Amino acid sequence: MEDGRRPDERWEQPHTGVPEELLRHVVRTTGLPPALARRVVSDVMGYFVETAEEYVLRRHAELRRDGVANARIWALLREELDVRPVAAPPLSERQLRRIVYG
């Protein structure tokens, strides 16, 4: 891991960059006080900072520890990745342009 932490340790840490617009939305729609809303949003964002590769490595290790066979693990990982948001890889300007313009 480039920041020196295990992938599973990275999402356990609070996320520091809480967008103010998202914070206001959570406060408005839940009635939570701003400090608690910031913590909740930070925790949720921190959970989703894993890249797809980090997620696969972490989940594979967890499932192996639980005694799940690889054949079942691959199917589970495909199902989980279909519904789980993961962090996007860093994209260059050229890659962004290709997404927009093809």
DSSP file (Angstrom, degrees, kcal/mol; ACC not computed):
  #  RESIDUE AA STRUCTURE BP1 BP2  ACC     N-H-->O    O-->H-N    N-H-->O    O-->H-N    TCO  KAPPA ALPHA  PHI   PSI    X-CA   Y-CA   Z-CA
    1    1 A M    >         0   0    0      0, 0.0     3,-1.4     0, 0.0     5,-0.0   0.000 360.0 360.0 360.0 134.7    0.0    0.0    0.0
    2    2 A E  T 3   +     0   0    0      1,-0.3     0, 0.0     2,-0.1     0, 0.0   0.764 360.0  50.4 -69.4 -25.1    1.5    3.3   -0.9
    3    3 A D  T 3  S-     0   0    0      2,-0.2    -1,-0.3     1,-0.0     3,-0.1   0.352 115.2-110.9 -95.2   8.4    0.5    5.1    2.3
    4    4 A G  S <  S+     0   0    0     -3,-1.4     2,-0.3     1,-0.3    -2,-0.1   0.430  82.0 110.5  84.4  -1.4    2.0    2.4    4.4
    5    5 A R  S    S-     0   0    0      1,-0.1    -1,-0.3     2,-0.0    -2,-0.2  -0.766  74.4-105.4-106.1 153.5   -1.3    1.1    5.8
    6    6 A R    >>  -     0   0    0     -2,-0.3     4,-1.6     1,-0.1     3,-0.8  -0.412  35.6-113.9 -65.6 150.6   -3.0   -2.2    5.1
    7    7 A P  H 3> S+     0   0    0      0, 0.0     4,-1.1     0, 0.0     3,-0.2   0.898 118.3  50.6 -54.6 -41.4   -6.1   -1.8    2.8
    8    8 A D  H 34 S+     0   0    0      1,-0.2     4,-0.4     2,-0.2    42,-0.0   0.743 108.7  53.0 -71.3 -20.6   -8.4   -2.9    5.7
    9    9 A E  H <> S+     0   0    0     -3,-0.8     4,-0.6     2,-0.2     3,-0.4   0.802 100.2  62.8 -80.2 -30.2   -6.8   -0.3    8.0
   10   10 A R  H >< S+     0   0    0     -4,-1.6     3,-0.9     1,-0.2    -2,-0.2   0.904 104.1  44.4 -64.3 -43.4   -7.3    2.5    5.5
   11   11 A W  T 3< S+     0   0    0     -4,-1.1    -1,-0.2     1,-0.2    -2,-0.2   0.633 103.5  66.2 -80.3 -10.5  -11.1    2.4    5.5
   12   12 A E  T 34 S+     0   0    0     -3,-0.4    -1,-0.2    -4,-0.4    -2,-0.2   0.662  87.3  85.8 -79.7 -14.8  -11.2    2.1    9.2
   13   13 A Q  S << S-     0   0    0     -3,-0.9     2,-0.0    -4,-0.6    -3,-0.0  -0.615  92.9-101.5 -85.6 143.6   -9.8    5.6    9.6
   14   14 A P        -     0   0    0      0, 0.0     2,-0.4     0, 0.0    29,-0.2  -0.357  36.0-119.8 -60.8 143.1  -12.1    8.7    9.5
   15   15 A H        -     0   0    0     27,-1.1     3,-0.2    24,-0.2    31,-0.1  -0.719  20.4-159.6 -85.6 132.8  -12.1   10.4    6.2
   16   16 A T  S    S+     0   0    0     -2,-0.4     2,-1.4     1,-0.2    -1,-0.1   0.774  71.9  73.1 -89.0 -26.0  -11.0   14.0    6.5
   17   17 A G        +     0   0    0     25,-0.1    -1,-0.2     2,-0.0    -2,-0.0  -0.514  58.6 171.1 -93.7  70.8  -12.3   15.7    3.4
   18   18 A V        -     0   0    0     -2,-1.4     2,-0.1    -3,-0.2    24,-0.1  -0.695  34.9-126.0 -81.0 116.8  -16.1   15.9    4.1
   19   19 A P     >  -     0   0    0      0, 0.0     4,-2.4     0, 0.0     3,-0.2  -0.427  11.1-137.6 -63.3 131.7  -17.7   18.0    1.3
   20   20 A E  H  > S+     0   0    0      1,-0.2     4,-2.8     2,-0.2     5,-0.2   0.853 102.4  56.6 -60.2 -36.8  -19.7   20.9    3.0
   21   21 A E  H  > S+     0   0    0      2,-0.2     4,-2.0     1,-0.2    -1,-0.2   0.917 109.6  45.5 -62.4 -42.6  -22.6   20.4    0.6
   22   22 A L  H  > S+     0   0    0      2,-0.2     4,-2.5    -3,-0.2    -2,-0.2   0.910 111.8  52.2 -66.4 -41.9  -22.9   16.7    1.6
   23   23 A L  H  X S+     0   0    0     -4,-2.4     4,-2.5     1,-0.2    -2,-0.2   0.933 109.8  48.4 -59.4 -47.3  -22.6   17.7    5.3
   24   24 A R  H  X S+     0   0    0     -4,-2.8     4,-2.7     1,-0.2    -1,-0.2   0.895 110.7  52.4 -60.2 -39.9  -25.4   20.3    4.9
   25   25 A H  H  X S+     0   0    0     -4,-2.0     4,-2.7    -5,-0.2     5,-0.2   0.931 110.5  46.4 -62.1 -46.3  -27.6   17.7    3.1
   26   26 A V  H  X S+     0   0    0     -4,-2.5     4,-1.8     2,-0.2     6,-0.5   0.910 113.7  48.4 -65.0 -42.2  -27.1   15.1    5.9
   27   27 A V  H  X S+     0   0    0     -4,-2.5     4,-2.0    -5,-0.2    -1,-0.2   0.936 115.3  45.5 -61.2 -45.7  -27.8   17.7    8.6
   28   28 A R  H  < S+     0   0    0     -4,-2.7    -2,-0.2    -5,-0.2    -1,-0.2   0.887 119.0  39.6 -66.2 -40.9  -30.9   18.9    6.8
   29   29 A T  H  < S+     0   0    0     -4,-2.7    -1,-0.2    -5,-0.2    -2,-0.2   0.671 126.9  30.6 -88.4 -16.3  -32.3   15.4    6.0
   30   30 A T  H  < S-     0   0    0     -4,-1.8    -3,-0.2    -5,-0.2    -2,-0.2   0.655  91.3-129.9-113.2 -21.1  -31.5   13.6    9.2
   31   31 A G     <  +     0   0    0     -4,-2.0    -4,-0.2    -5,-0.4    -3,-0.1   0.550  55.0 150.2  78.4   6.8  -31.7   16.3   11.9
   32   32 A L        -     0   0    0     -6,-0.5    -1,-0.3    -5,-0.1    -2,-0.1  -0.420  55.8-103.3 -68.0 146.9  -28.3   15.3   13.2
   33   33 A P     >  -     0   0    0      0, 0.0     4,-2.7     0, 0.0     3,-0.4  -0.439  36.3-109.7 -65.7 149.0  -26.2   18.0   14.8
   34   34 A P  H  > S+     0   0    0      0, 0.0     4,-2.6     0, 0.0     5,-0.2   0.839 115.8  52.8 -51.9 -41.1  -23.4   19.1   12.4
   35   35 A A  H  > S+     0   0    0      2,-0.2     4,-1.7     1,-0.2     5,-0.1   0.921 113.8  42.4 -64.6 -42.6  -20.6   17.6   14.5
   36   36 A L  H  > S+     0   0    0     -3,-0.4     4,-2.6     2,-0.2    -1,-0.2   0.901 113.4  52.4 -69.9 -40.4  -22.2   14.2   14.5
   37   37 A A  H  X S+     0   0    0     -4,-2.7     4,-2.8     1,-0.2     5,-0.3   0.904 107.9  52.3 -60.8 -41.5  -23.2   14.4   10.9
   38   38 A R  H  X S+     0   0    0     -4,-2.6     4,-2.6    -5,-0.2    -1,-0.2   0.912 110.7  47.9 -60.6 -42.8  -19.6   15.2   10.0
   39   39 A R  H  X S+     0   0    0     -4,-1.7     4,-2.6     2,-0.2    -2,-0.2   0.922 112.7  47.7 -65.5 -43.9  -18.4   12.1   11.9
   40   40 A V  H  X S+     0   0    0     -4,-2.6     4,-2.4     2,-0.2     5,-0.2   0.944 114.9  45.2 -62.4 -48.6  -21.0    9.9   10.2
   41   41 A V  H  X S+     0   0    0     -4,-2.8     4,-2.9     1,-0.2     5,-0.3   0.914 113.0  51.7 -62.1 -42.5  -20.2   11.2    6.7
   42   42 A S  H  X S+     0   0    0     -4,-2.6     4,-2.4    -5,-0.3   -27,-1.1   0.915 110.4  48.1 -60.2 -44.4  -16.5   10.9    7.4
   43   43 A D  H  X S+     0   0    0     -4,-2.6     4,-1.5     2,-0.2    -2,-0.2   0.914 113.4  46.9 -64.1 -43.1  -16.8    7.3    8.6
   44   44 A V  H  X S+     0   0    0     -4,-2.4     4,-1.1     2,-0.2     3,-0.2   0.930 113.6  47.7 -66.3 -44.8  -18.9    6.3    5.5
   45   45 A M  H >< S+     0   0    0     -4,-2.9     3,-0.6     1,-0.2    -1,-0.2   0.901 109.4  54.5 -62.5 -39.8  -16.6    8.0    3.1
   46   46 A G  H >< S+     0   0    0     -4,-2.4     3,-1.0    -5,-0.3    -1,-0.2   0.830 102.8  57.4 -61.9 -32.1  -13.6    6.4    4.8
   47   47 A Y  H 3< S+     0   0    0     -4,-1.5     3,-0.5     1,-0.2    -1,-0.2   0.816 107.6  47.7 -67.3 -30.5  -15.2    3.0    4.3
   48   48 A F  T << S+     0   0    0     -4,-1.1    -1,-0.2    -3,-0.6    -2,-0.2   0.126  79.6  97.1-101.8  21.2  -15.4    3.6    0.5
   49   49 A V    <   +     0   0    0     -3,-1.0    -1,-0.2    37,-0.1    -2,-0.1   0.595  57.4 109.2 -84.4  -9.2  -11.8    4.8   -0.2
   50   50 A E        -     0   0    0     -3,-0.5    37,-3.3    -4,-0.2     2,-0.1  -0.378  66.8-131.7 -66.7 141.4  -10.6    1.3   -1.2
   51   51 A T  B  >  -a   87   0A   0     35,-0.2     4,-2.6     1,-0.1     5,-0.2  -0.401  31.9-101.8 -77.8 169.1   -9.9    0.8   -4.8
   52   52 A A  H  > S+     0   0    0     35,-0.5     4,-2.6     1,-0.2     5,-0.2   0.911 124.9  51.5 -59.4 -41.9  -11.3   -2.3   -6.5
   53   53 A E  H  > S+     0   0    0      2,-0.2     4,-2.4     1,-0.2    -1,-0.2   0.926 110.5  47.2 -62.8 -45.1   -8.0   -4.0   -6.2
   54   54 A E  H  > S+     0   0    0      1,-0.2     4,-2.5     2,-0.2     5,-0.2   0.911 112.4  50.7 -61.9 -42.4   -7.7   -3.2   -2.5
   55   55 A Y  H  X S+     0   0    0     -4,-2.6     4,-3.1     2,-0.2     5,-0.3   0.932 110.3  48.7 -61.2 -46.9  -11.2   -4.4   -1.9
   56   56 A V  H  X S+     0   0    0     -4,-2.6     4,-2.6     1,-0.2     5,-0.2   0.923 112.7  48.1 -61.2 -44.9  -10.6   -7.7   -3.7
   57   57 A L  H  X S+     0   0    0     -4,-2.4     4,-1.9    -5,-0.2    -1,-0.2   0.927 115.5  44.3 -61.9 -45.0   -7.4   -8.4   -1.8
   58   58 A R  H  X S+     0   0    0     -4,-2.5     4,-2.3    -5,-0.2    -2,-0.2   0.949 116.3  44.7 -65.8 -49.1   -9.0   -7.6    1.6
   59   59 A R  H  X S+     0   0    0     -4,-3.1     4,-3.0     1,-0.2     5,-0.2   0.889 110.8  54.3 -65.6 -38.6  -12.2   -9.6    1.0
   60   60 A H  H  X S+     0   0    0     -4,-2.6     4,-2.5    -5,-0.3    -1,-0.2   0.939 110.3  46.9 -59.4 -46.5  -10.3  -12.6   -0.4
   61   61 A A  H  X S+     0   0    0     -4,-1.9     4,-2.2    -5,-0.2    -2,-0.2   0.911 113.4  49.0 -62.0 -42.6   -8.2  -12.7    2.7
   62   62 A E  H  X S+     0   0    0     -4,-2.3     4,-1.5     2,-0.2    -2,-0.2   0.938 113.0  46.2 -61.7 -47.3  -11.3  -12.4    4.9
   63   63 A L  H  <>S+     0   0    0     -4,-3.0     5,-2.5     1,-0.2    -2,-0.2   0.875 111.3  51.7 -66.8 -37.9  -13.2  -15.1    3.1
   64   64 A R  H ><5S+     0   0    0     -4,-2.5     3,-1.7    -5,-0.2    -1,-0.2   0.912 107.6  53.2 -63.3 -41.8  -10.2  -17.5    3.1
   65   65 A R  H 3<5S+     0   0    0     -4,-2.2    -1,-0.2     1,-0.3    -2,-0.2   0.843 106.4  53.9 -60.8 -31.9   -9.8  -17.0    6.9
   66   66 A D  T 3<5S-     0   0    0     -4,-1.5    -1,-0.3    -5,-0.2    -2,-0.2   0.440 122.2-109.8 -82.2   0.7  -13.5  -17.9    7.1
   67   67 A G  T < 5 +     0   0    0     -3,-1.7     2,-0.3     1,-0.3    -3,-0.2   0.646  63.2 154.9  83.6  15.5  -12.8  -21.2    5.2
   68   68 A V      < -     0   0    0     -5,-2.5    -1,-0.3    -6,-0.1     2,-0.1  -0.603  44.5-118.1 -78.8 135.9  -14.6  -20.3    2.0
   69   69 A A    >>  -     0   0    0     -2,-0.3     4,-2.3     1,-0.1     3,-0.6  -0.394  19.9-116.9 -72.1 149.4  -13.2  -22.1   -1.1
   70   70 A N  H 3> S+     0   0    0      1,-0.2     4,-2.6     2,-0.2     5,-0.2   0.864 112.8  60.6 -55.7 -39.7  -11.8  -20.0   -3.9
   71   71 A A  H 3> S+     0   0    0      1,-0.2     4,-1.1     2,-0.2    -1,-0.2   0.907 111.6  39.8 -56.7 -41.5  -14.4  -21.1   -6.4
   72   72 A R  H <> S+     0   0    0     -3,-0.6     4,-2.5     2,-0.2    -1,-0.2   0.860 110.8  59.6 -74.1 -36.3  -17.1  -19.6   -4.1
   73   73 A I  H  X S+     0   0    0     -4,-2.3     4,-3.0     1,-0.2     5,-0.2   0.924 102.5  51.8 -58.8 -46.0  -14.9  -16.5   -3.3
   74   74 A W  H  X S+     0   0    0     -4,-2.6     4,-2.1     1,-0.2    -1,-0.2   0.909 111.4  47.0 -61.1 -41.0  -14.7  -15.5   -7.0
   75   75 A A  H  X S+     0   0    0     -4,-1.1     4,-2.2    -5,-0.2    -1,-0.2   0.922 113.3  48.9 -65.3 -43.1  -18.4  -15.6   -7.4
   76   76 A L  H  X S+     0   0    0     -4,-2.5     4,-3.0     1,-0.2     5,-0.2   0.918 109.9  51.6 -62.0 -43.8  -18.9  -13.6   -4.1
   77   77 A L  H  X S+     0   0    0     -4,-3.0     4,-2.8     1,-0.2     5,-0.2   0.913 109.1  49.9 -62.5 -41.9  -16.4  -11.0   -5.2
   78   78 A R  H  X S+     0   0    0     -4,-2.1     4,-1.4    -5,-0.2    -1,-0.2   0.935 113.6  46.5 -61.2 -44.7  -18.1  -10.5   -8.5
   79   79 A E  H  X S+     0   0    0     -4,-2.2     4,-0.7     1,-0.2    -2,-0.2   0.927 114.4  47.1 -62.2 -45.7  -21.5  -10.1   -6.8
   80   80 A E  H >X S+     0   0    0     -4,-3.0     4,-1.4     1,-0.2     3,-1.0   0.907 110.5  51.0 -65.7 -42.6  -20.1   -7.7   -4.2
   81   81 A L  H 3< S+     0   0    0     -4,-2.8    -1,-0.2     1,-0.2    -2,-0.2   0.790 100.9  64.4 -67.8 -25.6  -18.2   -5.5   -6.7
   82   82 A D  H 3< S+     0   0    0     -4,-1.4    -1,-0.2    -5,-0.2    -2,-0.2   0.788 118.0  24.7 -65.4 -26.1  -21.4   -5.2   -8.8
   83   83 A V  H << S+     0   0    0     -3,-1.0    -2,-0.2    -4,-0.7    -1,-0.2   0.476 104.7  87.5-118.0  -4.5  -23.1   -3.4   -5.9
   84   84 A R  S  < S-     0   0    0     -4,-1.4     2,-0.2    -5,-0.1    -1,-0.0  -0.859  70.4-133.2-105.0 121.6  -20.3   -1.8   -3.9
   85   85 A P        -     0   0    0      0, 0.0     2,-0.3     0, 0.0    -2,-0.1  -0.490  28.1-172.3 -66.4 138.0  -18.9    1.6   -4.8
   86   86 A V        -     0   0    0     -2,-0.2   -35,-0.2    -5,-0.1   -37,-0.1  -0.916  33.0 -86.4-127.6 158.5  -15.1    1.6   -4.8
   87   87 A A  B     -a   51   0A   0    -37,-3.3   -35,-0.5    -2,-0.3   -38,-0.1  -0.366  45.4-119.5 -64.1 137.7  -12.7    4.5   -5.2
   88   88 A A        -     0   0    0    -37,-0.1    -1,-0.1     1,-0.1     3,-0.1  -0.471  29.3-109.0 -73.4 148.2  -11.9    5.4   -8.8
   89   89 A P        -     0   0    0      0, 0.0     2,-0.1     0, 0.0    -1,-0.1  -0.376  48.1 -83.0 -69.5 158.5   -8.3    5.1   -9.9
   90   90 A P        -     0   0    0      0, 0.0     2,-0.4     0, 0.0     0, 0.0  -0.442  51.8-152.6 -61.6 134.3   -6.4    8.4  -10.5
   91   91 A L        -     0   0    0     -2,-0.1     2,-0.1    -3,-0.1    -3,-0.0  -0.926   4.2-136.7-116.2 135.1   -7.3    9.5  -14.0
   92   92 A S     >  -     0   0    0     -2,-0.4     4,-2.4     1,-0.1     5,-0.2  -0.330  32.8-104.8 -76.9 167.5   -5.1   11.7  -16.3
   93   93 A E  H  > S+     0   0    0      1,-0.2     4,-2.6     2,-0.2     5,-0.2   0.901 124.1  53.7 -59.2 -40.0   -6.6   14.6  -18.3
   94   94 A R  H  > S+     0   0    0      1,-0.2     4,-2.2     2,-0.2    -1,-0.2   0.916 108.1  48.7 -62.0 -43.2   -6.3   12.4  -21.4
   95   95 A Q  H  > S+     0   0    0      2,-0.2     4,-1.8     1,-0.2    -1,-0.2   0.901 111.0  50.8 -64.4 -39.8   -8.3    9.6  -19.7
   96   96 A L  H  X S+     0   0    0     -4,-2.4     4,-1.9     1,-0.2    -2,-0.2   0.918 109.7  50.5 -62.2 -43.1  -11.0   12.0  -18.6
   97   97 A R  H  X S+     0   0    0     -4,-2.6     4,-3.6     1,-0.2     5,-0.4   0.887 107.8  53.3 -61.9 -38.7  -11.2   13.3  -22.2
   98   98 A R  H  X S+     0   0    0     -4,-2.2     4,-1.8     1,-0.2    -1,-0.2   0.860 106.7  52.8 -65.7 -34.5  -11.6    9.8  -23.5
   99   99 A I  H  < S+     0   0    0     -4,-1.8    -1,-0.2     2,-0.2    -2,-0.2   0.923 118.2  36.6 -64.1 -42.9  -14.4    9.2  -21.1
  100  100 A V  H  < S+     0   0    0     -4,-1.9    -2,-0.2     1,-0.1    -3,-0.2   0.922 132.2  24.8 -76.0 -46.2  -16.2   12.3  -22.3
  101  101 A Y  H  <        0   0    0     -4,-3.6    -3,-0.2    -5,-0.2    -2,-0.2   0.533 360.0 360.0-103.9  -7.7  -15.4   12.2  -26.0
  102  102 A G     <        0   0    0     -4,-1.8    -4,-0.2    -5,-0.4    -3,-0.1   0.465 360.0 360.0  85.7 360.0  -14.7    8.6  -26.6
